[in-house]
Amino acid sequence: MSNGVAYPNLAEHMVRVPLEELRTTLLAMLKKVSMFEFDSKVAVQRMIDADLHGLPQHGVGRICEYLDAVDLGDIDPRGRVLTLVDSPAFAVLDGSRAIGSVAATKGIELAVAKAKECGTGTVAVGNSQTLGALGVYATLAAAEGCICFCCTSTGGVMVSAPGTSEAAVGNNAFAWAIPTAEESPLLIDSSCGTASRGKLNILQELGIPIPEGVLQSDAENAPLLPRGGAMGFGMALACSALAGPLAGGKMPNAKKKAIISANDSEHFFYVIDVSHFADLDGFKKKVTEALAEIRQLPPTNAAEPVRIPGDRARAMSDGESVPLLMSSAEQIRQRAAKMKIDVTW
């Protein structure tokens, strides 16, 4: 049974780029492919958010893949998110194959609005594309005093099932965000497989061996093992149903895998407004006190304090710069030069 792979210390492979200068470059790149200004701002913010959450496999380094997907016609830079079903407590959206972060942002914002009105809000988004770091969207709900569960169904089959060495389910992601009295929420953000393909690509790029227990075998394009064995497999199936057929999409075994950033994704957002159920401040206080007690538990390794999910990532953010892999920064510079965009960082 595998419980997933964590990044080693990537500090020596990182460079900090001034946040606003990076934002200017990325916006200029998306403008060159005719993306609407508002959509560009949303997409860039979600990419930056991913890096600030310590998830470089889903962040700014993906910009070149998104541009490739636009060039190939897999992402529509001017796609409009449509409302197919709308009721006080739930909705179904059509992402129109716009960049996934735009459709997902509209989905989570709509789910929050419905939760504020009805206590809970549910939104399914079909006909979309990869959204980047799923947990980023869950934190948007937590910032509004809401609990969020969300999941995404991404691409074709990539993860094996217990009892077979063949790929059986998608490497879907799921996330929980729970508001606390701290600056950041309690955030659980995970793939159903042992790692995202983006994370494995980064490890390979840096010459870091992939640990045992991550892939089904050493064969090229071997499927991932499910995280936690049957638990990860079961979560992948559930996410596939919630974020696939419920949004008018397909189960992963019926999808044709495209390039990594244009892979027929669907998304599911479920939001609970805490204040409809309990006093929000009291709720936050109880959760925060529990987290504080856990952090104070004696560590098994004196050099590694007990952490809550998200602690390590929060420590990376200084609010003024974005930590990028050096290789990603260079790829962006080269792509910008080809697009005749000046880079000031």
C-alpha positions in Angstrom: 0.0 0.0 0.0 1.4 3.4 -0.9 0.5 6.7 0.8 1.9 9.0 -1.9 5.1 10.8 -2.6 6.2 14.1 -1.1 8.6 16.5 -2.7 12.2 16.6 -1.3 13.6 20.0 -0.4 13.4 21.9 -3.7 15.0 25.1 -2.4 18.2 24.7 -4.5 16.1 24.3 -7.6 13.9 27.4 -7.0 14.1 31.1 -7.8 11.8 33.8 -6.5 10.2 36.0 -9.1 8.5 39.3 -8.1 4.8 38.6 -8.1 3.5 41.6 -10.0 6.2 41.3 -12.7 5.4 37.7 -13.2 1.7 38.5 -13.4 2.4 41.0 -16.1 4.3 38.5 -18.2 1.7 35.8 -17.9 -1.2 38.2 -18.7 0.7 39.3 -21.8 1.2 35.7 -22.9 -2.6 35.0 -22.6 -3.5 38.2 -24.4 -1.4 37.1 -27.3 -3.6 34.0 -27.8 -6.8 36.3 -27.6 -8.0 35.2 -24.2 -10.5 37.7 -22.7 -8.9 40.1 -20.2 -11.1 39.0 -17.3 -10.5 35.3 -18.0 -6.8 35.9 -18.2 -6.7 37.6 -14.8 -8.6 34.7 -13.3 -6.4 32.1 -14.9 -3.1 33.8 -13.9 -4.3 34.3 -10.3 -5.2 30.6 -10.0 -1.7 29.6 -11.3 0.0 31.9 -8.9 -2.2 30.6 -6.1 -1.0 27.1 -6.8 2.7 28.1 -6.5 2.0 30.0 -3.3 0.4 26.8 -1.9 3.6 24.9 -2.7 2.2 23.0 -5.7 4.5 23.9 -8.6 3.2 20.9 -10.6 -0.1 22.8 -10.9 1.1 26.4 -11.0 2.8 29.0 -13.3 5.0 26.3 -14.8 2.0 25.0 -16.7 1.5 28.1 -18.8 3.4 26.7 -21.8 1.2 23.6 -21.8 -1.9 25.8 -21.7 -0.6 27.8 -24.6 0.1 24.6 -26.5 -3.5 23.4 -25.8 -4.8 26.7 -27.2 -2.6 26.3 -30.3 -4.0 22.8 -30.9 -7.6 23.9 -30.4 -8.1 21.9 -27.2 -8.7 25.0 -25.1 -10.9 27.8 -26.4 -9.4 31.1 -25.2 -12.7 32.8 -25.7 -15.0 30.1 -24.4 -18.0 31.3 -22.4 -19.1 29.4 -19.3 -22.8 28.6 -19.7 -25.5 27.8 -17.1 -27.4 24.6 -18.1 -29.4 24.1 -14.8 -30.0 26.6 -12.1 -31.9 26.3 -8.9 -31.6 28.0 -5.5 -29.3 25.3 -4.1 -27.6 23.7 -7.1 -26.5 24.4 -10.7 -24.9 22.6 -13.6 -22.5 24.6 -15.8 -20.9 24.0 -19.2 -17.3 25.1 -19.3 -17.3 25.4 -23.1 -13.7 24.1 -23.1 -12.4 27.4 -21.8 -9.3 27.2 -19.7 -10.4 25.1 -16.7 -9.5 27.7 -14.0 -12.1 30.1 -15.4 -15.0 27.6 -15.3 -13.9 26.3 -11.9 -13.7 29.8 -10.4 -17.2 30.5 -11.6 -18.3 27.1 -10.2 -17.0 27.7 -6.7 -18.2 31.3 -6.5 -21.7 30.2 -7.5 -21.7 27.3 -5.0 -20.7 29.7 -2.2 -23.5 32.2 -3.2 -26.0 29.4 -3.1 -24.7 28.1 0.2 -25.1 31.6 1.7 -28.7 31.6 0.6 -29.7 28.0 1.3 -27.1 26.6 3.7 -25.5 24.4 1.1 -24.7 25.0 -2.5 -23.7 22.4 -5.1 -22.3 23.1 -8.6 -21.2 20.6 -11.2 -19.1 21.8 -14.2 -18.9 19.8 -17.4 -17.1 20.2 -20.7 -14.2 21.8 -19.0 -10.4 21.4 -18.9 -7.8 20.9 -16.1 -8.2 23.5 -13.4 -4.7 23.4 -11.8 -4.5 23.0 -8.0 -8.0 21.9 -6.8 -7.4 23.0 -3.2 -7.0 26.6 -4.3 -10.7 26.7 -5.1 -11.7 25.2 -1.8 -9.8 27.9 0.0 -12.0 30.5 -1.8 -15.0 29.0 0.0 -13.3 28.8 3.3 -12.4 32.5 3.1 -16.2 33.1 3.0 -16.8 31.1 6.2 -17.8 28.0 4.4 -16.7 24.3 4.4 -16.0 23.0 0.9 -15.6 19.5 -0.6 -14.7 19.4 -4.2 -13.3 17.0 -6.7 -12.4 16.8 -10.3 -12.4 14.0 -12.9 -9.3 14.4 -15.1 -8.4 12.7 -18.3 -8.4 9.0 -19.0 -7.4 6.0 -16.8 -4.1 6.4 -15.1 -4.4 4.6 -11.8 -4.5 0.8 -11.3 -7.1 -0.9 -9.2 -6.3 -3.4 -6.4 -5.9 -6.8 -8.0 -4.8 -5.7 -11.4 -1.7 -4.1 -12.9 -3.8 -2.3 -15.5 -4.9 1.3 -15.4 -8.6 1.3 -14.2 -9.5 4.8 -13.0 -8.5 8.4 -13.4 -6.0 10.1 -11.1 -8.7 12.4 -9.8 -8.2 15.0 -7.2 -10.3 15.8 -4.1 -10.0 18.6 -1.6 -11.5 19.7 1.7 -11.2 23.3 3.1 -12.4 24.1 6.6 -12.3 27.7 8.0 -10.3 28.3 11.1 -9.5 31.3 13.3 -6.0 31.3 11.7 -5.2 33.2 8.5 -5.4 30.0 6.4 -8.0 27.2 6.5 -7.4 23.6 7.2 -6.8 22.3 3.7 -6.6 18.7 2.5 -5.8 18.5 -1.2 -4.9 15.1 -2.7 -4.8 13.1 -5.8 -6.4 9.6 -5.7 -3.2 8.1 -7.1 0.2 8.1 -5.3 1.2 11.4 -7.0 0.1 13.7 -9.8 1.8 13.1 -13.1 3.0 16.7 -12.9 4.8 16.0 -9.7 6.5 12.9 -11.3 7.5 15.0 -14.3 9.2 17.5 -12.0 11.1 14.8 -10.1 12.3 13.3 -13.4 13.3 16.7 -14.7 15.4 17.3 -11.6 17.0 13.8 -11.8 15.3 12.7 -8.6 14.4 9.0 -8.5 10.8 8.2 -8.2 10.4 6.2 -4.9 9.2 2.6 -4.9 5.5 2.1 -4.4 4.4 5.0 -6.6 4.1 3.3 -10.0 2.7 -0.1 -10.7 6.0 -1.2 -12.4 9.2 0.2 -14.0 7.7 0.1 -17.4 7.3 3.3 -19.4 3.9 4.9 -18.9 3.1 2.4 -16.1 0.0 3.3 -14.2 0.1 4.9 -10.7 -0.8 2.8 -7.7 -3.9 4.1 -5.8 -3.1 6.2 -2.8 -3.7 4.1 0.3 -4.7 1.1 -1.8 -8.4 0.4 -1.9 -9.2 3.7 -0.2 -7.6 5.7 -3.1 -9.2 3.5 -5.7 -12.6 4.0 -4.1 -12.2 7.7 -3.9 -11.2 7.8 -7.6 -14.4 6.0 -8.5 -16.5 8.3 -6.4 -14.8 11.5 -7.8 -15.3 10.1 -11.3 -19.1 9.8 -10.8 -19.6 13.1 -9.0 -17.5 15.2 -11.4 -18.2 13.1 -14.5 -21.7 11.8 -15.4 -23.3 14.2 -12.9 -21.9 17.1 -14.9 -22.8 15.4 -18.2 -19.4 14.0 -18.8 -18.0 10.5 -19.0 -16.3 8.0 -16.6 -12.5 8.0 -17.2 -12.5 4.6 -19.0 -14.6 6.2 -21.8 -12.3 9.2 -22.2 -9.5 9.6 -24.7 -6.4 11.0 -23.0 -5.2 14.2 -24.7 -2.2 16.3 -23.8 -1.9 16.9 -20.1 -3.4 20.4 -20.0 -6.4 19.6 -22.3 -7.9 16.4 -21.0 -11.7 16.7 -20.8 -12.1 17.5 -17.2 -15.2 18.0 -15.1 -15.5 19.4 -11.6 -17.8 19.2 -8.6 -18.1 21.7 -5.8 -20.1 21.2 -2.6 -20.2 24.1 -0.1 -21.6 24.4 3.4 -22.2 27.8 5.0 -21.2 27.2 8.6 -23.3 30.1 9.9 -26.5 28.2 8.8 -25.6 25.3 11.2 -23.5 26.8 14.0 -22.0 30.0 15.3 -19.1 30.6 12.9 -16.7 32.1 15.4 -17.3 29.3 17.8 -16.8 26.7 15.1 -13.5 28.3 14.0 -12.3 28.4 17.7 -13.0 24.7 18.2 -11.2 23.7 15.0 -8.3 26.0 15.7 -7.8 24.7 19.2 -7.8 21.1 18.0 -5.1 22.0 15.4 -3.0 23.7 18.0 -3.1 20.7 20.3 -2.0 18.4 17.4 0.9 20.7 16.5 2.1 20.5 20.1 2.3 16.7 20.1 5.8 15.3 20.6 7.3 14.6 17.2 8.9 11.3 16.3 11.7 13.2 14.6 13.0 16.2 16.7 14.0 18.0 13.5 10.5 17.8 12.0 7.7 19.4 14.0 4.2 17.9 13.8 2.4 19.7 10.9 -1.2 20.2 9.8 -1.8 19.9 6.1 -0.8 23.1 4.4 1.7 24.3 7.1 4.8 23.6 4.9 3.3 25.4 1.9 2.3 28.5 4.0 5.8 28.9 5.2 7.0 29.3 1.5 4.8 32.4 0.8 6.2 35.9 1.5 3.4 37.8 -0.3 5.8 39.6 -2.6 7.3 36.9 -4.8 6.4 33.6 -6.3 8.8 30.6 -5.9 9.3 29.0 -9.3 11.4 26.1 -10.4 14.4 27.5 -12.3 13.6 25.3 -15.3 10.0 26.7 -15.4 11.2 30.2 -15.2 13.5 29.6 -18.1 10.8 28.0 -20.2 8.6 31.0 -19.6 11.3 33.4 -20.6 12.0 31.4 -23.8 8.3 31.2 -24.7 7.8 34.9 -24.0 10.7 35.7 -26.3 9.1 33.7 -29.1 5.9 35.6 -28.6 7.8 38.9 -28.6 7.0 39.7 -25.0 9.6 41.6 -22.9 10.4 39.9 -19.6 11.5 42.2 -16.8 12.5 39.6 -14.2 
